[in-house]
Every structure is written in C-alpha cells, then in structure tokens.
Amino acid sequence: METLSLLWREIAFFAQPALYNIYFALASLPIGFGLALLVALGKNSGNPIVRRLCSAYVYAFRGSPIFIQLFMFYSIMLALNPVLWRPWGINWLMMNPLFIGPLALVMNTTAYTAEILYGALRTVPRGELEAARAFGMTPWQVFRTVTWPNMIRIAWPAYTNEVVFLFHATALIYLTLPVIDGQRDIMNAAQYLFERDFNAFLHFPVAALWFLGISLVIFFIFGRIYERLMRHMPKQRNAAPPRLRFRPKYIR
C-alpha cells in the first residue's frame, strides 16, 4: 500500500508540469498547420522562385535537429533583446520560454507538415481535378471541393504521427531554454526530482507514462477525426478479424 501511495503521489506530481507540454503542443499546431498549407501550395506553385524558397525552408528545418533550432531561436532573441525587445518593453514576453518554445515548434512542424501535405497534394487524382475544371469550377472551387478533401484524407494518418512527434519534442524545451518562475514540464520535473533523491527508476518511468498516456489520447482523438473524414467509404461489418496463430508453421 505504501508503494502504491508513493506511485500515486508521483503521478499526481506530474499533472501540473504536463500542462506545459500540452500548452506547447496546442499553441504550435494550429499556426503550424496553417503555415504548412501555404508552404505546401508554394512548393507546388508554378513560380520557380516561390517553389525554391519553400523547398529550401522545408529542407532547412527538416535537415536540422529541433534541439539546435531551440538554441538558435533563443540566441537570436537574446541578441535582439538590447536593441528591440527591451526598448519596447516586451522583453518579458520575447525572452520567455512560453513564447520562444512554441515559436521554434511552429517553424519546425511547419516544415514537416508541409512535406506531408505536399506529398498528399501530388497524389490527388488528376481525373477529378480535370472533371472539376471541365464542369466550369473556379480554381478556388476546385481546391475547396476536390483538392482539399482528398489531400486532407490522404495526409491525415501521417499528420497524426507528426502531432505525436511534436508533442514528444516539447520535452526538449526546458532542457535547452532557461526555467523562469518555476515553470517545469514533464522532463524538467523528472530531472528536478532525480537531482533531489537520485531515484531514476521511479521518476523517469512515471514521466514516460505521462507521455504514453497523452500520446494515446492524441491517437484516439485523431483516429476519430479520421473516421469522420472517411465516413463515405464502405465498412466491412461482416468481415471477421484475422485470428492469431500460436503454432509454428514449418511447411509453407
């Protein structure tokens, strides 16, 4: 009972730090998705300058670690602090990890999501696009009724993985940026507890359980959204699920 009580107190201790990880993810995803859509359309553009700029952006942020990007954004903000942020009186915001963290995550997830959306955009059935144009639709009507529905359905499973990866990347924010006003996320809280009693077999597994639990919630929510997106597809209700085989099959 004492062990269970200790474990429960440990799990409850991480509840408030987990809110910071959730905040970083929620603050980054909507903006990152909107920018990624623009970058994906730019990468598919017929203008060579726009296409190359968008491709270079995607390559730069997909080719460098998020750990380095966090350092880079913090260094830029620190260098601009004496000339921009402090004279305007907004250094309390621009130098805060609650702002720099989502900023770096937005730039990172924009690149990865743009590549996902670009790949989905390239696989939209050409026949449907030609039929929509032959019907007399405007380019906006073609995008809204044909391109966008097909693109989002194709890209959604891969984008779900990107959302989970982004949530996992929030563990690096307070490992690279300074902790202000006692702000601690899951990993920072685990490190704080470890430095207090050096019990790595308790603190870090509990932190991992929090990441696993929140990731499971993400998969569940995005899975329900995907079912909604694919509601027009026929369902095999009478199909029996495959049975597990426990005996080895020696002859094929």
MODELLER restraints for C-alpha pairs under 7 A, 6 or more apart:
rsr = mdl.restraints
at = mdl.atoms
rsr.add(forms.Gaussian(group=physical.xy_distance, feature=features.Distance(at['CA:11:A'], at['CA:206:A']), mean=6.39, stdev=0.5))
rsr.add(forms.Gaussian(group=physical.xy_distance, feature=features.Distance(at['CA:14:A'], at['CA:186:A']), mean=6.23, stdev=0.5))
rsr.add(forms.Gaussian(group=physical.xy_distance, feature=features.Distance(at['CA:17:A'], at['CA:184:A']), mean=5.36, stdev=0.5))
rsr.add(forms.Gaussian(group=physical.xy_distance, feature=features.Distance(at['CA:17:A'], at['CA:185:A']), mean=4.15, stdev=0.5))
rsr.add(forms.Gaussian(group=physical.xy_distance, feature=features.Distance(at['CA:17:A'], at['CA:186:A']), mean=5.11, stdev=0.5))
rsr.add(forms.Gaussian(group=physical.xy_distance, feature=features.Distance(at['CA:17:A'], at['CA:189:A']), mean=6.75, stdev=0.5))
rsr.add(forms.Gaussian(group=physical.xy_distance, feature=features.Distance(at['CA:18:A'], at['CA:185:A']), mean=5.74, stdev=0.5))
rsr.add(forms.Gaussian(group=physical.xy_distance, feature=features.Distance(at['CA:18:A'], at['CA:186:A']), mean=5.41, stdev=0.5))
rsr.add(forms.Gaussian(group=physical.xy_distance, feature=features.Distance(at['CA:20:A'], at['CA:185:A']), mean=5.36, stdev=0.5))
rsr.add(forms.Gaussian(group=physical.xy_distance, feature=features.Distance(at['CA:21:A'], at['CA:167:A']), mean=6.96, stdev=0.5))
rsr.add(forms.Gaussian(group=physical.xy_distance, feature=features.Distance(at['CA:21:A'], at['CA:170:A']), mean=5.65, stdev=0.5))
rsr.add(forms.Gaussian(group=physical.xy_distance, feature=features.Distance(at['CA:21:A'], at['CA:185:A']), mean=5.90, stdev=0.5))
rsr.add(forms.Gaussian(group=physical.xy_distance, feature=features.Distance(at['CA:24:A'], at['CA:101:A']), mean=6.81, stdev=0.5))
rsr.add(forms.Gaussian(group=physical.xy_distance, feature=features.Distance(at['CA:24:A'], at['CA:102:A']), mean=5.47, stdev=0.5))
rsr.add(forms.Gaussian(group=physical.xy_distance, feature=features.Distance(at['CA:24:A'], at['CA:170:A']), mean=6.46, stdev=0.5))
rsr.add(forms.Gaussian(group=physical.xy_distance, feature=features.Distance(at['CA:25:A'], at['CA:166:A']), mean=6.71, stdev=0.5))
rsr.add(forms.Gaussian(group=physical.xy_distance, feature=features.Distance(at['CA:25:A'], at['CA:167:A']), mean=5.53, stdev=0.5))
rsr.add(forms.Gaussian(group=physical.xy_distance, feature=features.Distance(at['CA:27:A'], at['CA:102:A']), mean=6.12, stdev=0.5))
rsr.add(forms.Gaussian(group=physical.xy_distance, feature=features.Distance(at['CA:28:A'], at['CA:102:A']), mean=5.25, stdev=0.5))
rsr.add(forms.Gaussian(group=physical.xy_distance, feature=features.Distance(at['CA:28:A'], at['CA:105:A']), mean=6.02, stdev=0.5))
rsr.add(forms.Gaussian(group=physical.xy_distance, feature=features.Distance(at['CA:28:A'], at['CA:106:A']), mean=4.95, stdev=0.5))
rsr.add(forms.Gaussian(group=physical.xy_distance, feature=features.Distance(at['CA:29:A'], at['CA:106:A']), mean=6.97, stdev=0.5))
rsr.add(forms.Gaussian(group=physical.xy_distance, feature=features.Distance(at['CA:31:A'], at['CA:106:A']), mean=6.64, stdev=0.5))
rsr.add(forms.Gaussian(group=physical.xy_distance, feature=features.Distance(at['CA:32:A'], at['CA:106:A']), mean=4.78, stdev=0.5))
rsr.add(forms.Gaussian(group=physical.xy_distance, feature=features.Distance(at['CA:32:A'], at['CA:107:A']), mean=6.89, stdev=0.5))
rsr.add(forms.Gaussian(group=physical.xy_distance, feature=features.Distance(at['CA:32:A'], at['CA:109:A']), mean=5.81, stdev=0.5))
rsr.add(forms.Gaussian(group=physical.xy_distance, feature=features.Distance(at['CA:32:A'], at['CA:110:A']), mean=4.69, stdev=0.5))
rsr.add(forms.Gaussian(group=physical.xy_distance, feature=features.Distance(at['CA:33:A'], at['CA:110:A']), mean=6.30, stdev=0.5))
rsr.add(forms.Gaussian(group=physical.xy_distance, feature=features.Distance(at['CA:33:A'], at['CA:113:A']), mean=6.71, stdev=0.5))
rsr.add(forms.Gaussian(group=physical.xy_distance, feature=features.Distance(at['CA:35:A'], at['CA:110:A']), mean=5.98, stdev=0.5))
rsr.add(forms.Gaussian(group=physical.xy_distance, feature=features.Distance(at['CA:36:A'], at['CA:110:A']), mean=4.52, stdev=0.5))
rsr.add(forms.Gaussian(group=physical.xy_distance, feature=features.Distance(at['CA:36:A'], at['CA:111:A']), mean=6.51, stdev=0.5))
rsr.add(forms.Gaussian(group=physical.xy_distance, feature=features.Distance(at['CA:36:A'], at['CA:113:A']), mean=5.62, stdev=0.5))
rsr.add(forms.Gaussian(group=physical.xy_distance, feature=features.Distance(at['CA:36:A'], at['CA:114:A']), mean=4.26, stdev=0.5))
rsr.add(forms.Gaussian(group=physical.xy_distance, feature=features.Distance(at['CA:37:A'], at['CA:114:A']), mean=6.05, stdev=0.5))
rsr.add(forms.Gaussian(group=physical.xy_distance, feature=features.Distance(at['CA:37:A'], at['CA:117:A']), mean=6.81, stdev=0.5))
rsr.add(forms.Gaussian(group=physical.xy_distance, feature=features.Distance(at['CA:39:A'], at['CA:54:A']), mean=5.68, stdev=0.5))
rsr.add(forms.Gaussian(group=physical.xy_distance, feature=features.Distance(at['CA:39:A'], at['CA:114:A']), mean=5.85, stdev=0.5))
rsr.add(forms.Gaussian(group=physical.xy_distance, feature=features.Distance(at['CA:40:A'], at['CA:114:A']), mean=4.80, stdev=0.5))
rsr.add(forms.Gaussian(group=physical.xy_distance, feature=features.Distance(at['CA:40:A'], at['CA:115:A']), mean=6.64, stdev=0.5))
rsr.add(forms.Gaussian(group=physical.xy_distance, feature=features.Distance(at['CA:40:A'], at['CA:117:A']), mean=6.02, stdev=0.5))
rsr.add(forms.Gaussian(group=physical.xy_distance, feature=features.Distance(at['CA:40:A'], at['CA:118:A']), mean=4.81, stdev=0.5))
rsr.add(forms.Gaussian(group=physical.xy_distance, feature=features.Distance(at['CA:42:A'], at['CA:50:A']), mean=5.82, stdev=0.5))
rsr.add(forms.Gaussian(group=physical.xy_distance, feature=features.Distance(at['CA:42:A'], at['CA:51:A']), mean=5.50, stdev=0.5))
rsr.add(forms.Gaussian(group=physical.xy_distance, feature=features.Distance(at['CA:42:A'], at['CA:54:A']), mean=6.09, stdev=0.5))
rsr.add(forms.Gaussian(group=physical.xy_distance, feature=features.Distance(at['CA:43:A'], at['CA:50:A']), mean=6.91, stdev=0.5))
rsr.add(forms.Gaussian(group=physical.xy_distance, feature=features.Distance(at['CA:43:A'], at['CA:51:A']), mean=4.31, stdev=0.5))
rsr.add(forms.Gaussian(group=physical.xy_distance, feature=features.Distance(at['CA:43:A'], at['CA:54:A']), mean=5.30, stdev=0.5))
rsr.add(forms.Gaussian(group=physical.xy_distance, feature=features.Distance(at['CA:43:A'], at['CA:55:A']), mean=5.96, stdev=0.5))
rsr.add(forms.Gaussian(group=physical.xy_distance, feature=features.Distance(at['CA:44:A'], at['CA:51:A']), mean=6.48, stdev=0.5))
rsr.add(forms.Gaussian(group=physical.xy_distance, feature=features.Distance(at['CA:45:A'], at['CA:51:A']), mean=5.75, stdev=0.5))
rsr.add(forms.Gaussian(group=physical.xy_distance, feature=features.Distance(at['CA:57:A'], at['CA:111:A']), mean=6.91, stdev=0.5))
rsr.add(forms.Gaussian(group=physical.xy_distance, feature=features.Distance(at['CA:58:A'], at['CA:111:A']), mean=4.52, stdev=0.5))
rsr.add(forms.Gaussian(group=physical.xy_distance, feature=features.Distance(at['CA:61:A'], at['CA:108:A']), mean=5.77, stdev=0.5))
rsr.add(forms.Gaussian(group=physical.xy_distance, feature=features.Distance(at['CA:61:A'], at['CA:111:A']), mean=6.01, stdev=0.5))
rsr.add(forms.Gaussian(group=physical.xy_distance, feature=features.Distance(at['CA:62:A'], at['CA:111:A']), mean=6.30, stdev=0.5))
rsr.add(forms.Gaussian(group=physical.xy_distance, feature=features.Distance(at['CA:62:A'], at['CA:112:A']), mean=6.43, stdev=0.5))
rsr.add(forms.Gaussian(group=physical.xy_distance, feature=features.Distance(at['CA:67:A'], at['CA:172:A']), mean=6.66, stdev=0.5))
rsr.add(forms.Gaussian(group=physical.xy_distance, feature=features.Distance(at['CA:69:A'], at['CA:104:A']), mean=6.60, stdev=0.5))
rsr.add(forms.Gaussian(group=physical.xy_distance, feature=features.Distance(at['CA:70:A'], at['CA:104:A']), mean=5.94, stdev=0.5))
rsr.add(forms.Gaussian(group=physical.xy_distance, feature=features.Distance(at['CA:70:A'], at['CA:176:A']), mean=6.80, stdev=0.5))
rsr.add(forms.Gaussian(group=physical.xy_distance, feature=features.Distance(at['CA:71:A'], at['CA:176:A']), mean=6.57, stdev=0.5))
rsr.add(forms.Gaussian(group=physical.xy_distance, feature=features.Distance(at['CA:73:A'], at['CA:100:A']), mean=6.96, stdev=0.5))
rsr.add(forms.Gaussian(group=physical.xy_distance, feature=features.Distance(at['CA:73:A'], at['CA:104:A']), mean=6.59, stdev=0.5))
rsr.add(forms.Gaussian(group=physical.xy_distance, feature=features.Distance(at['CA:74:A'], at['CA:100:A']), mean=6.79, stdev=0.5))
rsr.add(forms.Gaussian(group=physical.xy_distance, feature=features.Distance(at['CA:77:A'], at['CA:94:A']), mean=6.87, stdev=0.5))
rsr.add(forms.Gaussian(group=physical.xy_distance, feature=features.Distance(at['CA:77:A'], at['CA:95:A']), mean=6.50, stdev=0.5))
rsr.add(forms.Gaussian(group=physical.xy_distance, feature=features.Distance(at['CA:81:A'], at['CA:91:A']), mean=6.48, stdev=0.5))
rsr.add(forms.Gaussian(group=physical.xy_distance, feature=features.Distance(at['CA:85:A'], at['CA:91:A']), mean=4.63, stdev=0.5))
rsr.add(forms.Gaussian(group=physical.xy_distance, feature=features.Distance(at['CA:85:A'], at['CA:94:A']), mean=6.82, stdev=0.5))
rsr.add(forms.Gaussian(group=physical.xy_distance, feature=features.Distance(at['CA:93:A'], at['CA:99:A']), mean=6.61, stdev=0.5))
rsr.add(forms.Gaussian(group=physical.xy_distance, feature=features.Distance(at['CA:94:A'], at['CA:100:A']), mean=6.87, stdev=0.5))
rsr.add(forms.Gaussian(group=physical.xy_distance, feature=features.Distance(at['CA:97:A'], at['CA:177:A']), mean=6.34, stdev=0.5))
rsr.add(forms.Gaussian(group=physical.xy_distance, feature=features.Distance(at['CA:101:A'], at['CA:173:A']), mean=5.97, stdev=0.5))
rsr.add(forms.Gaussian(group=physical.xy_distance, feature=features.Distance(at['CA:109:A'], at['CA:166:A']), mean=6.97, stdev=0.5))
rsr.add(forms.Gaussian(group=physical.xy_distance, feature=features.Distance(at['CA:113:A'], at['CA:159:A']), mean=6.63, stdev=0.5))
rsr.add(forms.Gaussian(group=physical.xy_distance, feature=features.Distance(at['CA:116:A'], at['CA:155:A']), mean=6.11, stdev=0.5))
rsr.add(forms.Gaussian(group=physical.xy_distance, feature=features.Distance(at['CA:116:A'], at['CA:158:A']), mean=6.88, stdev=0.5))
rsr.add(forms.Gaussian(group=physical.xy_distance, feature=features.Distance(at['CA:116:A'], at['CA:159:A']), mean=6.90, stdev=0.5))
rsr.add(forms.Gaussian(group=physical.xy_distance, feature=features.Distance(at['CA:117:A'], at['CA:151:A']), mean=6.85, stdev=0.5))
rsr.add(forms.Gaussian(group=physical.xy_distance, feature=features.Distance(at['CA:117:A'], at['CA:155:A']), mean=5.94, stdev=0.5))
rsr.add(forms.Gaussian(group=physical.xy_distance, feature=features.Distance(at['CA:120:A'], at['CA:151:A']), mean=5.09, stdev=0.5))
rsr.add(forms.Gaussian(group=physical.xy_distance, feature=features.Distance(at['CA:120:A'], at['CA:154:A']), mean=5.63, stdev=0.5))
rsr.add(forms.Gaussian(group=physical.xy_distance, feature=features.Distance(at['CA:120:A'], at['CA:155:A']), mean=5.47, stdev=0.5))
rsr.add(forms.Gaussian(group=physical.xy_distance, feature=features.Distance(at['CA:121:A'], at['CA:151:A']), mean=5.37, stdev=0.5))
rsr.add(forms.Gaussian(group=physical.xy_distance, feature=features.Distance(at['CA:124:A'], at['CA:147:A']), mean=6.52, stdev=0.5))
rsr.add(forms.Gaussian(group=physical.xy_distance, feature=features.Distance(at['CA:124:A'], at['CA:150:A']), mean=6.05, stdev=0.5))
rsr.add(forms.Gaussian(group=physical.xy_distance, feature=features.Distance(at['CA:124:A'], at['CA:151:A']), mean=6.34, stdev=0.5))
rsr.add(forms.Gaussian(group=physical.xy_distance, feature=features.Distance(at['CA:128:A'], at['CA:146:A']), mean=6.96, stdev=0.5))
rsr.add(forms.Gaussian(group=physical.xy_distance, feature=features.Distance(at['CA:129:A'], at['CA:142:A']), mean=6.90, stdev=0.5))
rsr.add(forms.Gaussian(group=physical.xy_distance, feature=features.Distance(at['CA:129:A'], at['CA:146:A']), mean=6.71, stdev=0.5))
rsr.add(forms.Gaussian(group=physical.xy_distance, feature=features.Distance(at['CA:132:A'], at['CA:142:A']), mean=6.11, stdev=0.5))
rsr.add(forms.Gaussian(group=physical.xy_distance, feature=features.Distance(at['CA:153:A'], at['CA:229:A']), mean=6.35, stdev=0.5))
rsr.add(forms.Gaussian(group=physical.xy_distance, feature=features.Distance(at['CA:156:A'], at['CA:226:A']), mean=6.81, stdev=0.5))
rsr.add(forms.Gaussian(group=physical.xy_distance, feature=features.Distance(at['CA:160:A'], at['CA:222:A']), mean=6.38, stdev=0.5))
rsr.add(forms.Gaussian(group=physical.xy_distance, feature=features.Distance(at['CA:164:A'], at['CA:215:A']), mean=6.14, stdev=0.5))
rsr.add(forms.Gaussian(group=physical.xy_distance, feature=features.Distance(at['CA:171:A'], at['CA:186:A']), mean=6.94, stdev=0.5))
rsr.add(forms.Gaussian(group=physical.xy_distance, feature=features.Distance(at['CA:171:A'], at['CA:187:A']), mean=5.72, stdev=0.5))
rsr.add(forms.Gaussian(group=physical.xy_distance, feature=features.Distance(at['CA:174:A'], at['CA:185:A']), mean=6.95, stdev=0.5))
rsr.add(forms.Gaussian(group=physical.xy_distance, feature=features.Distance(at['CA:174:A'], at['CA:188:A']), mean=6.25, stdev=0.5))
rsr.add(forms.Gaussian(group=physical.xy_distance, feature=features.Distance(at['CA:175:A'], at['CA:188:A']), mean=6.79, stdev=0.5))
rsr.add(forms.Gaussian(group=physical.xy_distance, feature=features.Distance(at['CA:186:A'], at['CA:207:A']), mean=6.02, stdev=0.5))
rsr.add(forms.Gaussian(group=physical.xy_distance, feature=features.Distance(at['CA:187:A'], at['CA:207:A']), mean=6.69, stdev=0.5))
rsr.add(forms.Gaussian(group=physical.xy_distance, feature=features.Distance(at['CA:190:A'], at['CA:203:A']), mean=5.35, stdev=0.5))
rsr.add(forms.Gaussian(group=physical.xy_distance, feature=features.Distance(at['CA:190:A'], at['CA:204:A']), mean=5.85, stdev=0.5))
rsr.add(forms.Gaussian(group=physical.xy_distance, feature=features.Distance(at['CA:190:A'], at['CA:207:A']), mean=6.50, stdev=0.5))
rsr.add(forms.Gaussian(group=physical.xy_distance, feature=features.Distance(at['CA:193:A'], at['CA:203:A']), mean=6.74, stdev=0.5))
rsr.add(forms.Gaussian(group=physical.xy_distance, feature=features.Distance(at['CA:194:A'], at['CA:200:A']), mean=5.98, stdev=0.5))
rsr.add(forms.Gaussian(group=physical.xy_distance, feature=features.Distance(at['CA:194:A'], at['CA:203:A']), mean=6.64, stdev=0.5))
